[in-house]
């Protein structure tokens, strides 16, 4: 079973949802079960879904059709999504003059499954004018109440979007069709949601380049500020920006290589005579890189536990250096010394540095906060460019160009980038 309560003190509530309190219980078939709807009192409508005996309408992939312990019978976001559409579709598909802001509206999902719990926080944080009251009932299972003084249609639209996100990240199979994407992008436009919700939608539903290009301009439509979205999450956007600035004609030194997000694909682009030097102070991450390289039969990756250890054995060959999303994890003085160390002791041709753009944090609603707790600083674009220009200008051998990385909102990008070149190198 799944239970929804929809309530409003709008006197036209029953007219808006097209349900007559005097007509008794309403029945709707949904998949293998039946949903019931009824008024418990004026202004409060309940829905109850229950599967037929020995069946599961909303089961996770590879699960049996019936298991009496299967909680998806009772908590599936898909069940809630279909109940909203089955009982209330006309509320948000047809304009009604009696649906006015200023009334107290409420929808309650009795217990809903949320595999990615941070989405509960995101919706509460980024939807202005809506209050999300979340009560944990069990691990990954929650009672969720959404309150609004806006239009009832808008409350049901946001409820649709909320359930869709939870459904997409559940264990149940989900086919993403263009018609569904079109429908929910229109909801986002109608609600005029902030950038971050649009970014999440693109990551969850526009994960194929062709689909992204088809719907990109629609998803960017807002009255708030100009938005320019790029394909992929912020990690992919950075890798794409870096890839376009390396010609892979030199060996690569990757400082702070992590799990090999750049090392594994970039090493395969190098000619057989070139090498990829992966440096990280975390031995577990280096071990992961080594194992993945072995699995992928990549033979030109070498791992180093520190830059100092690498420099003790540094080759004399020309190299390109990568320092992405690293400097913010140290103090400014340490970051400056690291960059100078690379410029002074490595035969660098190109040196790419990326770091979060603090100017963009306002669009994550992180004013006065860093994006991660372990960041020691985050720079605005102006601060980063002035700081790095001063370092590079101390040497007569190098010059620096700056570039922006990722989505832009109001002309501000998610990350700052710089490429330091030895003079004479394209």
C-alpha positions as CSV (number, residue, x, y, z in Angstrom):
1,X,0.0,0.0,0.0
2,X,1.0,3.6,-0.5
3,X,-0.9,6.5,1.2
4,X,-1.2,10.1,0.2
5,X,-3.1,12.9,1.9
6,X,-3.9,16.1,-0.1
7,X,-5.4,19.0,1.9
8,X,-6.3,22.6,1.3
9,X,-8.4,25.3,3.0
10,X,-9.4,26.7,-0.5
11,X,-13.2,26.6,-0.5
12,X,-13.0,25.4,-4.1
13,X,-10.8,22.4,-3.2
14,X,-13.2,19.7,-4.2
15,X,-14.0,21.5,-7.4
16,X,-10.3,21.9,-8.3
17,X,-9.5,18.2,-7.8
18,X,-12.8,17.2,-9.5
19,X,-14.0,15.0,-6.6
20,X,-17.4,15.1,-5.0
21,X,-17.3,14.6,-1.2
22,X,-20.8,13.1,-1.4
23,X,-19.9,10.5,-4.0
24,X,-18.0,8.2,-1.7
25,X,-14.9,6.3,-2.5
26,X,-13.3,6.5,-6.0
27,X,-11.4,3.5,-7.4
28,X,-8.6,3.5,-10.0
29,X,-6.6,0.6,-11.4
30,X,-2.9,1.2,-11.3
31,X,-0.7,-1.6,-12.7
32,X,-1.5,-4.8,-10.8
33,X,-3.3,-3.0,-7.9
34,X,-6.1,-0.7,-7.1
35,X,-6.0,2.9,-5.7
36,X,-8.8,4.3,-3.6
37,X,-9.6,7.9,-3.0
38,X,-12.0,9.5,-0.5
39,X,-12.7,12.6,1.6
40,X,-12.3,12.1,5.3
41,X,-13.6,15.6,5.9
42,X,-14.0,18.8,3.9
43,X,-10.7,19.9,2.5
44,X,-8.8,16.6,3.1
45,X,-8.6,13.9,0.5
46,X,-6.9,10.6,1.0
47,X,-5.5,8.0,-1.5
48,X,-4.6,4.5,-0.8
49,X,-2.9,2.1,-3.2
50,X,-2.7,-1.7,-2.6
51,X,-1.5,-4.4,-4.8
52,X,-3.6,-7.4,-5.7
53,X,-2.8,-10.5,-3.6
54,X,0.6,-12.1,-4.3
55,X,1.7,-9.4,-6.8
56,X,4.1,-6.5,-6.7
57,X,3.4,-3.6,-9.2
58,X,6.5,-1.6,-8.3
59,X,9.4,-4.0,-7.8
60,X,13.1,-3.4,-8.1
61,X,15.1,-4.8,-11.0
62,X,15.8,-8.6,-10.7
63,X,13.4,-8.9,-7.8
64,X,10.7,-11.6,-7.8
65,X,7.1,-10.6,-8.7
66,X,6.1,-11.4,-5.2
67,X,7.8,-11.2,-1.8
68,X,5.7,-10.5,1.2
69,X,8.8,-8.6,2.7
70,X,9.2,-6.4,-0.4
71,X,8.8,-2.9,0.8
72,X,8.5,-1.5,-2.7
73,X,4.8,-2.7,-2.4
74,X,4.3,0.1,0.1
75,X,6.9,2.9,-0.5
76,X,7.8,3.1,-4.2
77,X,8.1,6.7,-5.5
78,X,6.6,5.3,-8.8
79,X,3.4,4.4,-6.9
80,X,3.1,7.9,-5.5
81,X,3.9,9.4,-8.9
82,X,1.2,7.4,-10.6
83,X,-1.4,8.1,-7.9
84,X,-0.8,11.9,-8.3
85,X,-1.2,11.6,-12.0
86,X,-4.2,9.3,-11.9
87,X,-6.2,11.4,-9.4
88,X,-5.1,15.0,-9.9
89,X,-3.8,15.4,-13.4
90,X,-6.4,18.0,-14.4
91,X,-5.4,20.2,-11.5
92,X,-2.0,21.0,-13.1
93,X,-2.8,20.5,-16.8
94,X,-5.8,22.9,-17.0
95,X,-5.8,26.5,-15.7
96,X,-8.5,27.3,-13.2
97,X,-9.3,30.8,-11.9
98,X,-10.3,29.4,-8.5
99,X,-6.8,28.0,-7.9
100,X,-5.3,31.0,-6.2
101,X,-2.3,31.6,-4.0
102,X,-2.9,32.5,-0.3
103,X,-4.5,29.3,0.8
104,X,-2.8,26.6,2.9
105,X,-2.1,23.5,0.8
106,X,-0.5,20.3,2.0
107,X,0.5,17.0,0.6
108,X,1.7,14.1,2.7
109,X,3.5,10.9,1.5
110,X,3.0,8.5,4.3
111,X,6.3,6.6,3.7
112,X,8.4,7.0,0.6
113,X,11.7,5.4,-0.4
114,X,14.7,7.7,-0.9
115,X,17.8,5.8,-1.9
116,X,19.7,9.1,-2.3
117,X,18.7,10.9,0.9
118,X,20.5,14.2,0.0
119,X,17.7,14.9,-2.5
120,X,15.4,15.4,0.4
121,X,17.7,18.2,1.6
122,X,18.1,19.6,-1.9
123,X,14.3,20.1,-2.4
124,X,13.9,21.7,1.0
125,X,16.8,24.0,0.3
126,X,16.2,25.1,-3.3
127,X,12.5,25.4,-3.6
128,X,11.5,28.8,-2.2
129,X,8.0,29.1,-0.9
130,X,7.7,25.4,0.0
131,X,8.3,23.7,3.3
132,X,9.4,20.1,3.4
133,X,8.9,18.3,6.7
134,X,10.8,15.0,6.6
135,X,10.4,12.4,9.3
136,X,12.6,9.3,9.0
137,X,10.6,6.1,9.6
138,X,13.4,3.6,8.8
139,X,16.7,3.6,6.9
140,X,16.0,5.3,3.6
141,X,12.2,5.4,4.3
142,X,10.6,8.7,5.2
143,X,7.3,10.5,5.8
144,X,7.4,13.6,3.7
145,X,5.0,16.6,4.0
146,X,5.1,19.5,1.6
147,X,3.5,22.8,2.6
148,X,2.7,25.7,0.4
149,X,0.6,28.9,0.3
150,X,0.9,29.0,-3.4
151,X,-1.4,27.5,-6.0
152,X,-2.5,23.9,-5.6
153,X,-1.4,23.2,-9.2
154,X,2.1,24.3,-8.3
155,X,2.2,22.1,-5.2
156,X,1.2,19.1,-7.3
157,X,3.8,20.0,-10.0
158,X,6.6,20.1,-7.3
159,X,5.3,16.9,-5.9
160,X,5.5,15.3,-9.3
161,X,9.1,16.5,-9.7
162,X,10.0,15.4,-6.2
163,X,8.7,11.8,-6.8
164,X,10.3,11.7,-10.2
165,X,13.8,12.4,-8.8
166,X,13.3,9.8,-6.1
167,X,12.0,7.3,-8.7
168,X,14.9,7.9,-11.0
169,X,17.3,7.1,-8.2
170,X,15.4,4.1,-6.8
171,X,16.2,0.5,-7.6
172,X,13.3,0.1,-10.0
173,X,13.8,0.1,-13.8
174,X,13.0,3.4,-15.4
175,X,12.7,4.2,-19.1
176,X,13.4,7.9,-19.8
177,X,11.4,8.9,-22.9
178,X,11.4,12.3,-24.6
179,X,7.7,12.9,-23.8
180,X,8.5,12.5,-20.1
181,X,11.5,14.8,-20.3
182,X,9.4,17.4,-22.1
183,X,6.6,17.2,-19.5
184,X,8.9,17.7,-16.5
185,X,11.0,20.4,-18.1
186,X,7.7,22.3,-18.5
187,X,7.0,21.9,-14.8
188,X,10.5,23.3,-14.0
189,X,9.8,26.3,-16.3
190,X,6.4,26.8,-14.7
191,X,7.9,26.7,-11.2
192,X,10.9,28.7,-12.4
193,X,13.2,26.6,-10.3
194,X,16.8,27.8,-9.5
195,X,19.9,26.7,-11.4
196,X,20.9,23.8,-9.1
197,X,17.6,21.9,-9.7
198,X,18.0,22.3,-13.4
199,X,21.6,21.0,-13.1
200,X,20.3,17.9,-11.2
201,X,17.6,17.3,-13.8
202,X,20.2,17.4,-16.6
203,X,22.4,14.9,-14.8
204,X,19.6,12.5,-14.1
205,X,17.6,12.7,-17.3
206,X,19.7,14.3,-20.0
207,X,22.6,11.9,-19.7
208,X,23.0,11.2,-23.4
209,X,24.6,14.0,-25.5
210,X,21.9,13.9,-28.2
211,X,19.1,14.2,-25.6
212,X,21.0,17.0,-23.8
213,X,21.3,19.0,-27.0
214,X,17.6,18.5,-27.8
215,X,16.4,19.9,-24.5
216,X,19.2,22.1,-23.4
217,X,17.7,25.5,-24.5
218,X,14.3,24.6,-22.9
219,X,15.9,23.7,-19.6
220,X,17.8,27.0,-19.6
221,X,14.6,29.1,-19.8
222,X,14.1,31.2,-16.6
223,X,13.2,34.7,-15.5
224,X,15.8,34.6,-12.8
225,X,19.1,34.9,-14.7
226,X,20.8,33.8,-17.9
227,X,21.9,30.1,-17.7
228,X,24.2,28.2,-20.1
229,X,24.4,24.5,-19.4
230,X,27.1,22.1,-20.5
231,X,26.8,18.4,-21.0
232,X,27.8,16.2,-18.1
233,X,28.4,16.8,-14.4
234,X,31.0,19.2,-13.1
235,X,33.7,16.5,-13.2
236,X,33.0,15.7,-16.9
237,X,32.9,19.4,-17.7
238,X,36.3,19.9,-16.2
239,X,37.8,16.9,-18.0
240,X,36.3,18.1,-21.3
241,X,37.8,21.6,-20.8
242,X,41.2,20.1,-20.0
243,X,41.1,17.6,-22.8
244,X,40.5,20.4,-25.3
245,X,43.7,22.2,-24.1
246,X,46.1,19.2,-24.1
247,X,47.4,17.9,-27.5
248,X,48.8,14.8,-25.8
249,X,52.1,15.2,-27.5
250,X,54.0,15.2,-24.2
251,X,54.1,12.9,-21.2
252,X,51.7,14.1,-18.4
253,X,52.3,14.7,-14.7
254,X,49.0,14.6,-12.8
255,X,49.4,16.1,-9.3
256,X,46.6,14.9,-7.0
257,X,45.5,12.2,-9.4
258,X,42.8,10.8,-7.0
259,X,41.1,7.7,-8.4
260,X,42.4,8.2,-11.9
261,X,39.6,10.2,-13.4
262,X,42.0,11.9,-15.7
263,X,44.9,9.4,-15.6
264,X,43.0,6.4,-17.0
265,X,41.5,8.0,-20.1
266,X,44.3,10.4,-20.8
267,X,47.1,7.8,-20.5
268,X,45.4,5.9,-23.3
269,X,45.6,9.0,-25.6
270,X,49.4,9.1,-25.3
271,X,51.7,7.6,-27.8
272,X,53.5,4.4,-26.7
273,X,56.8,6.3,-26.0
274,X,55.1,8.7,-23.6
275,X,54.2,8.2,-19.9
276,X,51.6,9.3,-17.4
277,X,53.0,10.2,-14.0
278,X,50.2,9.9,-11.4
279,X,50.9,11.5,-8.0
280,X,48.8,11.4,-4.9
281,X,49.6,11.3,-1.2
282,X,46.7,8.8,-0.6
283,X,48.1,5.3,-1.0
284,X,44.7,3.7,-1.3
285,X,43.9,6.0,-4.3
286,X,47.2,5.1,-6.0
287,X,46.5,1.4,-5.4
288,X,43.1,1.9,-7.1
289,X,44.7,3.6,-10.1
290,X,47.2,0.7,-10.4
291,X,44.5,-1.9,-10.3
292,X,42.3,-0.2,-12.8
293,X,45.3,0.4,-15.1
294,X,46.1,-3.3,-14.9
295,X,42.4,-4.2,-15.6
296,X,42.4,-1.9,-18.6
297,X,45.8,-3.1,-19.8
298,X,47.3,0.4,-19.6
299,X,51.0,0.0,-19.3
300,X,52.2,3.7,-19.4
301,X,51.0,4.8,-15.9
302,X,53.4,5.2,-13.0
303,X,52.3,6.1,-9.5
304,X,54.2,8.3,-7.0
305,X,53.4,9.0,-3.4
306,X,54.4,12.7,-3.4
307,X,55.7,15.4,-5.7
308,X,59.0,15.4,-3.9
309,X,59.4,11.7,-4.6
310,X,58.6,12.2,-8.2
311,X,61.1,15.1,-8.5
312,X,63.8,12.8,-7.1
313,X,63.3,10.6,-10.1
314,X,61.9,13.2,-12.5
315,X,62.7,12.6,-16.2
316,X,64.3,15.3,-18.3
317,X,61.7,15.0,-21.0
318,X,59.2,17.8,-21.7
319,X,55.9,17.3,-19.9
320,X,52.5,18.8,-19.5
321,X,51.3,19.1,-15.9
322,X,47.8,18.8,-14.5
323,X,46.7,20.3,-11.1
324,X,43.0,20.1,-10.9
325,X,40.8,20.9,-7.9
326,X,43.9,20.4,-5.6
327,X,45.2,23.8,-4.5
328,X,42.0,24.7,-2.5
329,X,42.9,21.7,-0.2
330,X,46.0,23.6,1.1
331,X,46.8,27.0,2.3
332,X,47.5,29.8,-0.2
333,X,51.2,29.8,0.8
334,X,51.4,26.1,0.3
335,X,49.6,26.3,-3.1
336,X,52.0,29.0,-4.2
337,X,55.1,27.0,-3.2
338,X,53.7,24.0,-5.0
339,X,53.2,25.9,-8.3
340,X,56.7,27.5,-8.0
341,X,58.2,24.0,-7.4
342,X,56.6,22.7,-10.6
343,X,57.7,25.7,-12.7
344,X,61.3,25.6,-11.3
345,X,62.0,21.9,-11.2
346,X,59.9,20.3,-13.9
347,X,60.5,20.7,-17.7
348,X,57.0,22.0,-18.2
349,X,55.5,23.0,-21.5
350,X,51.9,23.3,-20.4
351,X,50.5,23.5,-16.9
352,X,46.8,23.4,-16.3
353,X,45.3,24.5,-13.0
354,X,41.6,24.4,-12.0
355,X,39.9,25.4,-8.8
356,X,36.3,26.2,-7.7
357,X,35.0,29.6,-8.5
358,X,33.7,31.2,-5.2
359,X,31.7,33.7,-7.3
360,X,29.5,30.7,-8.3
361,X,28.7,29.5,-4.7
362,X,25.7,31.8,-4.5
363,X,24.0,29.6,-7.0
364,X,24.6,26.6,-4.7
365,X,23.2,28.8,-1.9
366,X,26.6,28.6,-0.2
367,X,27.2,32.3,0.5
368,X,29.9,32.5,3.1
369,X,30.6,28.8,2.9
370,X,33.0,26.6,1.0
371,X,31.8,23.8,-1.2
372,X,33.6,21.1,0.8
373,X,34.6,21.1,4.4
374,X,38.2,20.2,3.7
375,X,38.8,23.3,1.5
376,X,41.1,25.8,3.1
377,X,40.2,28.6,0.6
378,X,38.1,29.3,-2.4
379,X,38.9,32.2,-4.8
380,X,36.7,34.5,-6.9
381,X,37.7,34.7,-10.5
382,X,39.4,38.0,-10.0
383,X,41.3,36.8,-6.9
384,X,42.5,33.6,-8.7
385,X,43.7,35.5,-11.8
386,X,45.5,38.2,-9.8
387,X,47.2,35.6,-7.5
388,X,48.3,33.3,-10.3
389,X,49.4,36.1,-12.6
390,X,51.7,37.4,-9.8
391,X,53.3,34.0,-9.4
392,X,53.8,33.4,-13.2
393,X,55.2,36.9,-13.8
394,X,58.1,36.2,-11.5
395,X,59.5,34.0,-14.2
396,X,60.5,35.2,-17.7
397,X,60.0,31.7,-19.1
398,X,56.2,31.4,-18.7
399,X,52.9,33.1,-19.6
400,X,49.4,32.4,-18.4
401,X,45.9,32.4,-20.0
402,X,42.7,32.0,-18.1
403,X,39.5,30.2,-19.0
404,X,36.1,29.4,-17.5
405,X,34.9,25.8,-16.9
406,X,31.4,24.4,-16.7
407,X,27.9,25.8,-16.6
408,X,27.5,29.5,-16.4
409,X,24.8,31.5,-14.5
410,X,24.6,35.2,-15.1
411,X,28.0,34.9,-16.8
412,X,29.7,33.2,-13.8
413,X,31.2,29.8,-14.3
414,X,31.4,26.9,-11.8
415,X,35.2,26.6,-11.9
416,X,38.2,28.8,-12.7
417,X,40.9,27.5,-15.1
418,X,44.4,28.6,-16.1
419,X,46.9,27.2,-18.5
420,X,50.5,28.3,-18.0
421,X,52.7,27.8,-21.1
422,X,56.4,28.0,-21.6
423,X,56.9,31.0,-23.9
424,X,56.9,29.9,-27.5
425,X,54.6,26.9,-26.9
426,X,51.2,27.0,-28.5
